[in-house]
Amino acid sequence: MRTIRCSCNVLLFRAAATARLDGIEIKCRRCGTINRFRAESPSPERPGAPDQDHG
């Protein structure tokens, strides 16, 4: 489990380590900040592999 916190350090939620957090928006109940979570770009399978976008 990992904990997801707002910038004001309030606990927003807990998620499994393998959970996908893409396309989620949560408003902090304490400070009112909208916290957005997007999918991270995948890392290359091997070090030094070229990016798919740049050929």
Biopython code that builds the backbone (N, CA, C, O; Angstrom):
import numpy as np
from Bio.PDB.StructureBuilder import StructureBuilder

atoms = [
    (1, "MET", "N", (0.834, -1.184, 0.000)),
    (1, "MET", "CA", (0.000, 0.000, 0.000)),
    (1, "MET", "C", (0.877, 1.245, 0.000)),
    (1, "MET", "O", (1.929, 1.295, 0.637)),
    (2, "ARG", "N", (0.416, 2.228, -0.722)),
    (2, "ARG", "CA", (1.096, 3.522, -0.681)),
    (2, "ARG", "C", (0.054, 4.578, -0.331)),
    (2, "ARG", "O", (-1.120, 4.455, -0.679)),
    (3, "THR", "N", (0.501, 5.600, 0.353)),
    (3, "THR", "CA", (-0.400, 6.678, 0.739)),
    (3, "THR", "C", (-0.198, 7.845, -0.210)),
    (3, "THR", "O", (0.929, 8.175, -0.579)),
    (4, "ILE", "N", (-1.291, 8.461, -0.596)),
    (4, "ILE", "CA", (-1.272, 9.618, -1.483)),
    (4, "ILE", "C", (-1.707, 10.814, -0.657)),
    (4, "ILE", "O", (-2.787, 10.818, -0.067)),
    (5, "ARG", "N", (-0.848, 11.837, -0.621)),
    (5, "ARG", "CA", (-1.109, 13.008, 0.209)),
    (5, "ARG", "C", (-1.142, 14.278, -0.620)),
    (5, "ARG", "O", (-0.516, 14.365, -1.677)),
    (6, "CYS", "N", (-1.874, 15.252, -0.132)),
    (6, "CYS", "CA", (-1.934, 16.589, -0.731)),
    (6, "CYS", "C", (-0.644, 17.334, -0.381)),
    (6, "CYS", "O", (0.125, 16.890, 0.471)),
    (7, "SER", "N", (-0.418, 18.456, -1.038)),
    (7, "SER", "CA", (0.764, 19.264, -0.729)),
    (7, "SER", "C", (0.715, 19.820, 0.699)),
    (7, "SER", "O", (1.752, 20.178, 1.258)),
    (8, "CYS", "N", (-0.488, 19.895, 1.292)),
    (8, "CYS", "CA", (-0.614, 20.344, 2.686)),
    (8, "CYS", "C", (-0.453, 19.178, 3.664)),
    (8, "CYS", "O", (-0.652, 19.350, 4.866)),
    (9, "ASN", "N", (-0.095, 17.998, 3.161)),
    (9, "ASN", "CA", (0.210, 16.787, 3.915)),
    (9, "ASN", "C", (-1.008, 16.040, 4.449)),
    (9, "ASN", "O", (-0.851, 15.153, 5.288)),
    (10, "VAL", "N", (-2.211, 16.366, 3.994)),
    (10, "VAL", "CA", (-3.406, 15.625, 4.387)),
    (10, "VAL", "C", (-3.486, 14.348, 3.557)),
    (10, "VAL", "O", (-3.225, 14.368, 2.354)),
    (11, "LEU", "N", (-3.843, 13.250, 4.192)),
    (11, "LEU", "CA", (-4.003, 11.984, 3.493)),
    (11, "LEU", "C", (-5.222, 12.067, 2.576)),
    (11, "LEU", "O", (-6.332, 12.332, 3.040)),
    (12, "LEU", "N", (-5.019, 11.842, 1.276)),
    (12, "LEU", "CA", (-6.126, 11.839, 0.322)),
    (12, "LEU", "C", (-6.715, 10.446, 0.186)),
    (12, "LEU", "O", (-7.931, 10.274, 0.266)),
    (13, "PHE", "N", (-5.855, 9.443, -0.022)),
    (13, "PHE", "CA", (-6.298, 8.061, -0.090)),
    (13, "PHE", "C", (-5.109, 7.126, -0.044)),
    (13, "PHE", "O", (-3.957, 7.553, -0.120)),
    (14, "ARG", "N", (-5.404, 5.850, 0.081)),
    (14, "ARG", "CA", (-4.383, 4.805, 0.034)),
    (14, "ARG", "C", (-4.682, 3.933, -1.165)),
    (14, "ARG", "O", (-5.839, 3.663, -1.489)),
    (15, "ALA", "N", (-3.614, 3.496, -1.820)),
    (15, "ALA", "CA", (-3.773, 2.679, -3.018)),
    (15, "ALA", "C", (-2.789, 1.521, -2.984)),
    (15, "ALA", "O", (-1.721, 1.611, -2.378)),
    (16, "ALA", "N", (-3.164, 0.439, -3.641)),
    (16, "ALA", "CA", (-2.249, -0.690, -3.779)),
    (16, "ALA", "C", (-1.052, -0.244, -4.602)),
    (16, "ALA", "O", (-1.167, 0.651, -5.439)),
    (17, "ALA", "N", (0.079, -0.855, -4.369)),
    (17, "ALA", "CA", (1.302, -0.480, -5.073)),
    (17, "ALA", "C", (1.151, -0.625, -6.580)),
    (17, "ALA", "O", (1.805, 0.094, -7.336)),
    (18, "THR", "N", (0.304, -1.539, -7.026)),
    (18, "THR", "CA", (0.117, -1.775, -8.456)),
    (18, "THR", "C", (-1.062, -1.004, -9.046)),
    (18, "THR", "O", (-1.363, -1.156, -10.230)),
    (19, "ALA", "N", (-1.727, -0.189, -8.252)),
    (19, "ALA", "CA", (-2.902, 0.550, -8.731)),
    (19, "ALA", "C", (-2.514, 1.606, -9.755)),
    (19, "ALA", "O", (-1.478, 2.258, -9.623)),
    (20, "ARG", "N", (-3.344, 1.773, -10.771)),
    (20, "ARG", "CA", (-3.121, 2.805, -11.789)),
    (20, "ARG", "C", (-3.836, 4.075, -11.349)),
    (20, "ARG", "O", (-5.028, 4.050, -11.042)),
    (21, "LEU", "N", (-3.114, 5.171, -11.320)),
    (21, "LEU", "CA", (-3.676, 6.448, -10.891)),
    (21, "LEU", "C", (-3.703, 7.415, -12.066)),
    (21, "LEU", "O", (-3.051, 8.458, -12.019)),
    (22, "ASP", "N", (-4.435, 7.090, -13.106)),
    (22, "ASP", "CA", (-4.480, 7.997, -14.239)),
    (22, "ASP", "C", (-5.902, 8.519, -14.429)),
    (22, "ASP", "O", (-6.877, 7.771, -14.366)),
    (23, "GLY", "N", (-5.984, 9.806, -14.659)),
    (23, "GLY", "CA", (-7.275, 10.436, -14.873)),
    (23, "GLY", "C", (-8.075, 10.641, -13.601)),
    (23, "GLY", "O", (-9.304, 10.693, -13.649)),
    (24, "ILE", "N", (-7.405, 10.759, -12.465)),
    (24, "ILE", "CA", (-8.098, 10.948, -11.186)),
    (24, "ILE", "C", (-7.885, 12.374, -10.704)),
    (24, "ILE", "O", (-6.768, 12.890, -10.744)),
    (25, "GLU", "N", (-8.965, 13.012, -10.247)),
    (25, "GLU", "CA", (-8.892, 14.335, -9.616)),
    (25, "GLU", "C", (-9.565, 14.244, -8.259)),
    (25, "GLU", "O", (-10.677, 13.731, -8.138)),
    (26, "ILE", "N", (-8.880, 14.748, -7.235)),
    (26, "ILE", "CA", (-9.428, 14.749, -5.883)),
    (26, "ILE", "C", (-9.221, 16.128, -5.277)),
    (26, "ILE", "O", (-8.125, 16.687, -5.330)),
    (27, "LYS", "N", (-10.287, 16.667, -4.703)),
    (27, "LYS", "CA", (-10.195, 17.962, -4.021)),
    (27, "LYS", "C", (-9.888, 17.705, -2.546)),
    (27, "LYS", "O", (-10.577, 16.929, -1.884)),
    (28, "CYS", "N", (-8.857, 18.359, -2.048)),
    (28, "CYS", "CA", (-8.463, 18.210, -0.644)),
    (28, "CYS", "C", (-9.529, 18.836, 0.251)),
    (28, "CYS", "O", (-9.950, 19.973, 0.038)),
    (29, "ARG", "N", (-9.949, 18.086, 1.238)),
    (29, "ARG", "CA", (-10.993, 18.583, 2.143)),
    (29, "ARG", "C", (-10.478, 19.675, 3.063)),
    (29, "ARG", "O", (-11.268, 20.433, 3.626)),
    (30, "ARG", "N", (-9.168, 19.764, 3.222)),
    (30, "ARG", "CA", (-8.585, 20.738, 4.149)),
    (30, "ARG", "C", (-8.278, 22.079, 3.473)),
    (30, "ARG", "O", (-8.726, 23.129, 3.934)),
    (31, "CYS", "N", (-7.508, 22.034, 2.373)),
    (31, "CYS", "CA", (-7.062, 23.290, 1.752)),
    (31, "CYS", "C", (-7.789, 23.619, 0.448)),
    (31, "CYS", "O", (-7.656, 24.729, -0.066)),
    (32, "GLY", "N", (-8.564, 22.658, -0.098)),
    (32, "GLY", "CA", (-9.332, 22.919, -1.303)),
    (32, "GLY", "C", (-8.558, 22.755, -2.606)),
    (32, "GLY", "O", (-9.100, 23.025, -3.678)),
    (33, "THR", "N", (-7.307, 22.319, -2.538)),
    (33, "THR", "CA", (-6.496, 22.113, -3.739)),
    (33, "THR", "C", (-7.038, 20.941, -4.542)),
    (33, "THR", "O", (-7.388, 19.905, -3.978)),
    (34, "ILE", "N", (-7.107, 21.106, -5.866)),
    (34, "ILE", "CA", (-7.475, 20.007, -6.747)),
    (34, "ILE", "C", (-6.193, 19.239, -7.079)),
    (34, "ILE", "O", (-5.270, 19.799, -7.671)),
    (35, "ASN", "N", (-6.137, 17.986, -6.706)),
    (35, "ASN", "CA", (-4.980, 17.129, -6.959)),
    (35, "ASN", "C", (-5.298, 16.250, -8.156)),
    (35, "ASN", "O", (-6.277, 15.504, -8.143)),
    (36, "ARG", "N", (-4.463, 16.338, -9.201)),
    (36, "ARG", "CA", (-4.671, 15.571, -10.422)),
    (36, "ARG", "C", (-3.582, 14.516, -10.555)),
    (36, "ARG", "O", (-2.406, 14.779, -10.302)),
    (37, "PHE", "N", (-3.992, 13.325, -10.955)),
    (37, "PHE", "CA", (-3.066, 12.221, -11.145)),
    (37, "PHE", "C", (-3.180, 11.739, -12.575)),
    (37, "PHE", "O", (-4.271, 11.415, -13.044)),
    (38, "ARG", "N", (-2.049, 11.693, -13.271)),
    (38, "ARG", "CA", (-2.000, 11.218, -14.646)),
    (38, "ARG", "C", (-1.027, 10.061, -14.736)),
    (38, "ARG", "O", (-0.132, 9.916, -13.903)),
    (39, "ALA", "N", (-1.210, 9.246, -15.746)),
    (39, "ALA", "CA", (-0.317, 8.107, -15.944)),
    (39, "ALA", "C", (1.091, 8.605, -16.229)),
    (39, "ALA", "O", (1.288, 9.591, -16.939)),
    (40, "GLU", "N", (2.053, 7.913, -15.669)),
    (40, "GLU", "CA", (3.450, 8.246, -15.930)),
    (40, "GLU", "C", (3.836, 7.645, -17.271)),
    (40, "GLU", "O", (3.303, 6.610, -17.670)),
    (41, "SER", "N", (4.763, 8.294, -17.965)),
    (41, "SER", "CA", (5.218, 7.724, -19.227)),
    (41, "SER", "C", (6.068, 6.492, -18.927)),
    (41, "SER", "O", (6.865, 6.498, -17.988)),
    (42, "PRO", "N", (5.900, 5.444, -19.716)),
    (42, "PRO", "CA", (6.645, 4.214, -19.439)),
    (42, "PRO", "C", (8.134, 4.399, -19.660)),
    (42, "PRO", "O", (8.556, 5.137, -20.549)),
    (43, "SER", "N", (8.919, 3.726, -18.849)),
    (43, "SER", "CA", (10.371, 3.811, -19.008)),
    (43, "SER", "C", (10.811, 2.802, -20.073)),
    (43, "SER", "O", (10.133, 1.795, -20.275)),
    (44, "PRO", "N", (11.922, 3.051, -20.752)),
    (44, "PRO", "CA", (12.405, 2.099, -21.759)),
    (44, "PRO", "C", (12.684, 0.741, -21.130)),
    (44, "PRO", "O", (13.040, 0.655, -19.955)),
    (45, "GLU", "N", (12.521, -0.323, -21.920)),
    (45, "GLU", "CA", (12.759, -1.666, -21.405)),
    (45, "GLU", "C", (14.220, -1.885, -21.061)),
    (45, "GLU", "O", (14.541, -2.630, -20.135)),
    (46, "ARG", "N", (15.096, -1.245, -21.796)),
    (46, "ARG", "CA", (16.523, -1.378, -21.510)),
    (46, "ARG", "C", (17.153, 0.011, -21.500)),
    (46, "ARG", "O", (16.713, 0.889, -22.243)),
    (47, "PRO", "N", (18.167, 0.225, -20.678)),
    (47, "PRO", "CA", (18.834, 1.541, -20.647)),
    (47, "PRO", "C", (19.387, 1.905, -22.012)),
    (47, "PRO", "O", (19.955, 1.056, -22.699)),
    (48, "GLY", "N", (19.230, 3.135, -22.402)),
    (48, "GLY", "CA", (19.753, 3.611, -23.670)),
    (48, "GLY", "C", (18.856, 3.348, -24.865)),
    (48, "GLY", "O", (19.217, 3.681, -25.994)),
    (49, "ALA", "N", (17.685, 2.752, -24.632)),
    (49, "ALA", "CA", (16.762, 2.498, -25.735)),
    (49, "ALA", "C", (16.180, 3.820, -26.214)),
    (49, "ALA", "O", (15.883, 4.684, -25.390)),
    (50, "PRO", "N", (16.008, 4.006, -27.517)),
    (50, "PRO", "CA", (15.454, 5.263, -28.017)),
    (50, "PRO", "C", (13.972, 5.394, -27.644)),
    (50, "PRO", "O", (13.252, 4.402, -27.538)),
    (51, "ASP", "N", (13.539, 6.642, -27.450)),
    (51, "ASP", "CA", (12.130, 6.915, -27.193)),
    (51, "ASP", "C", (11.315, 6.554, -28.426)),
    (51, "ASP", "O", (11.793, 6.696, -29.552)),
    (52, "GLN", "N", (10.107, 6.094, -28.225)),
    (52, "GLN", "CA", (9.248, 5.759, -29.348)),
    (52, "GLN", "C", (8.836, 7.002, -30.122)),
    (52, "GLN", "O", (8.608, 6.928, -31.330)),
    (53, "ASP", "N", (8.737, 8.137, -29.450)),
    (53, "ASP", "CA", (8.327, 9.382, -30.101)),
    (53, "ASP", "C", (9.428, 9.953, -30.994)),
    (53, "ASP", "O", (9.140, 10.641, -31.974)),
    (54, "HIS", "N", (10.671, 9.673, -30.661)),
    (54, "HIS", "CA", (11.778, 10.312, -31.386)),
    (54, "HIS", "C", (12.564, 9.331, -32.264)),
    (54, "HIS", "O", (13.659, 9.658, -32.721)),
    (55, "GLY", "N", (12.021, 8.144, -32.500)),
    (55, "GLY", "CA", (12.563, 7.245, -33.474)),
    (55, "GLY", "C", (13.588, 6.334, -33.032)),
    (55, "GLY", "O", (14.091, 5.538, -33.825)),
]
sb = StructureBuilder()
sb.init_structure("model")
sb.init_model(0)
sb.init_chain("A")
sb.init_seg("    ")
for serial, (resi, resn, name, xyz) in enumerate(atoms, 1):
    if name == "N":
        sb.init_residue(resn, " ", resi, " ")
    sb.init_atom(name, np.array(xyz, "f"), 0.0, 1.0, " ", f" {name:<3s}", serial, name[0])
structure = sb.get_structure()
